[in-house]
């Protein structure tokens, strides 16, 4: 089937792949009919369904075997019937048309057959003659059933009342009721009628030239237009009501020898023969012209006595009333106008009339100019007025029928039809590139209102020489099943890695070497046993034959949805078909098939444009039925598969655009197709599919699309290729598609959820790793792809083991650690970071400050064993950082006791012991470990000085450099701290040692002194000074400060603190002033003993000037050399004199204060005495 505009080649040129994308399809009803009884004649043709030439073929339907769900009914020839007819003498045999019509009346169990212009009557279903041998001669047409009555009656109670038909005689129309007998109800004076279609009392009648509307009850006629629009003499009374009543009083009585007697009402009486009730009246009132029309109801045998039926009330007792308003005549402006210019013709043109009734209020009539010219279909109502835009037929049709919505009994309904739409089917011919083809032209009722009406062309395959197509709407119908729909929609098991072999492969295996066949069979059984044992661990054992049972259930379910009602018969040659509404699934599937006829052989030739157009047409469409829901899902799945194949195989000159890739992603996600099916088509990713014994169940039509491609040469060449062979569009499609599917986790609608998401996670991780290989290295530099990669592993994956293998194979250790973190596998996280820090290749290079991250992570875990293990490892690599792990107070793991930490570090990370002791002593103030820390520092310093001459020279150099500094200068301790190299651990250890020695901590000074004594005395001078001061050997300490260090400020501080060391620490007890004075005198003597005269003068003068209060003038003068200038000690002398004057003034002021105080006391005494007054003491 093709629609207009799709090409000039008819559908038959497609052979078996005929396109069925139109609204109707043909399905075989009968093939190779035995048109000739003995097979000797080959020029016999079918005139109408169920009849031919001069014989009637009676077929009986044999229902299919109920056990065969896909079985079709079988029709067997029950009889060959030659209907009786009356033939005037001398009539040539070649002019006989044979069987012209069959009118089935199932409500009354009768059949009327028109053969050679003679009507005979038979019973149903056996087709035995009834009503004796009665015949109606000179009949042009039979029918006129009330379509309204046929559509509404149920054939029950109304069956006994009979069925009214109309017989078109040469000069009149007989209205006859067929029941237990045949009775003439009325006669209509209408000559030459050849076709009648009736709705209630209004009939549309055609003669050889024009159409008319006839009111059967009132016997009124409104002439309509001519059949041929070039008619030379059109009727003058067009649209003008006319009375066509005739005298029918004679019809109600018969000249039977039995005499006159009353009869029951029409439809309930019974006559012994047609001669009594009909034939007699016909003979009296009709005088046949030419061929004896007075004997049109004819019986060859003498008539039997019968009763004359009494006319029914209101029918023949009085003529029809002309007072009743008539339908309005058609307006001239509404008459269809012929669009083409008429051509002069040599003679009259006779066209076959066509009348149908699409709805209870409309008739469709066809006019034209020539059998080879276009025809015009006009819709008129029961008043004769046009109701719709006209239809155009490419050629004047041979036959026309209408197939209305499913509510209309004349429609060929289908449960698969998505819309209630009426169609007009016309048998015609059409010119194609390879010649003239006969077939059916199909268009909707509303096609005339469209700017470019869509028409469909339908013809059966392999019928190019069958001639004109006949078409008819039958009285009966048959339920049929679209097996194509069943096979496409039923669920089938899909195996990604071992699709069912081709039949040729199977046959080759059967004919191969027996040893090979046995090996293959053994491997197959072993694989099946392995799968059964493996799957039994995760799912229930499957019963025997479970797959066949599921297949059967799926077919039964789909078959319930694939049913259709057929009542349109089409015939050509010796074949008869049903014309059935084409399911939406077949229409859309045919469009897909046309876009890629050989997708599995040459996938590069897939035309994706019509596929995308089709998807756009159904985008956002809501399904109204279960079948439509499945149809749309199936089409989306198949279209998505075809587009994916095109994407994977697209040539470089026809790449997919971003919009096309986005459309592909959306349709595959929305279709719900198992993503494992999609991945089975992608080399490099398909190995990630997880499939168990139950398999993957998909639509059969989708499987039929995929499996040929998987077996095709194009796929097998690349099936085992690496994922790196995929192009960038395919990679990013997979990234987005799998990412969208991953969001469906937890949805109850996903079948085989565990296997599906294990596959999705593994495939997505593989794709992201492959894409991210080309991203910049380092944390935060990978863009959106790396962010998605992190998101996948951070949220957890269902394919954990496979994910570990993939990350290991791509050497993405940092991402692997994040995967372990998602599972809270702290030990594996730390082990992975350890591998990176120790130098194992990590292609992403995302771990920055790895040791610091390890330290921070250890504070967040609760496992003490992991803290121990990786704290020691970190302390071994970075002692300062490692110690922080054990020193952390806010960690979640149970805290280690300091003694235990010290033991652990001394045993496993000795270099970190010092830092932990520093934390205890300096950070926590734990003095219990001061001796340990001092001993550790001392060992570091002494060992370095003993083993490294460079270090000894450096220490001596610092002394010389400090002594060389000009005043004012810092203390030696500050000088040493400010000049300490940042990376010299020995130097920093010495500073810490000095800090501890100068503090108030209680430590073993004797042991330290012994340890220092092993070195030359000029190396650890500050340490010796501190120890001397701690031993109250103040003179030695001050001598070393002044002569060895030249740290004069520290010497003064020493005097003030009375030997509290060289550090900034101060003693808790107040020093003794006398001891301070003594120490200042020691300093003065040591300064006067300096070798350098300038230093001796400068430092002595400075000391006396600043701290002269601690000295007496006479003592100083006694110590100062006589040759010194007075200027040197001028400051001291001035200060001393000032102190003396001040002391004198102070004493005078104190004496004055004392005199005033004495005077005050005396005054107070006198006042007190006066207050007391005199007292007399009695003598003893």
Secondary structure, DSSP 8 states (H G I E B T S, - for coil): -EETTS-SS-GGGGGGG----SSEEEEEEE-S---SSSS------EEETTEETTBEEEEEEE---TT-TT---EEEEEEEE-------TT--GGG---EEEEEEETTTTEEEEEETTEEEEEETTT--B-STTEEE-SEEEEE--BHHHHHH--SSGGGGG-EEEEEEESS-EEEEEESSSEEEEEEE--TT--EEEEETTEEEEE-SSEEEEEETTTTEEEEEEESBTT-SS--TTTT-EEE-----GGGG----TT-------TTT---S-HIIIIIHHHHHH----SS-GGGSEEESS-----------TTTSSS---S-S-------GGGS----S-----SS-------EE-SSTTEEEEEEES-TTS-EEEEEEETTS-B-S--EEESS--SEEEEE--TTSTTS--BTT--S---EEEEEEEEEETTEEEEEEEEEETTGGGSTT---EEE--TT-TTS-S-EEEEEEEEEEEE-HHHHHHHSEEEE-SSS----HHHHHHHHTS-HHHHHHHHHHHHHHHHHHHHHHTTTS----TTHHHHHHHHHHHHHHHHSEEEEEEEEEETTEEEEEEE--HHHHHHHHHHHH-TTTTT-GGG--HHHHHHHHHHHTT---SSHHHHHHHHHHHHHHHHHHHHHHHH--GGG---HHHHHHHHHHHHHHT--HHHHHTTSTTTGGG----TT-EEEEHHHHHHHHHHHHSHHHHHHTT--GGGS-HHHHHHHHHHHHHHHTTTT-TT-TTHHHHHHHHHHHHHHHHHHHHTTS-SSTT-SHHHHHHHHHHHHT--S-HHHHHHHHHHTT-HHHHHHHHHHTT-HHHHHHHHHHHHTT---TT----SHHHHHHHHHTT---HHHHHHHHHHHHHH-HHHHHHHHH-SS-SS----HHHHHHHHHHH-GGGHHHHHHIIIIIT--GGGHHHHHHHHHHHHHHHHHH-HHHHHHHHHHHHHHHT--SS---HHHHHHHT--TT-HHHHHHHHHHHHHTSS----HHHHHHHHTTS-TTTSHHHHHHHHHHTT-HHHHHHIIIIII--HHHHHHHHHHTS--SSS---SS---HHHHHHHHHHHHHHHHT-SSHHHHHHHHHHHHHHHGGGS-HHHHHHHS-TTS-GGGGHHHHHHHHHHHHHHHHHHHHHHHHHHHHHHHHHHHHHHHHHHH--------
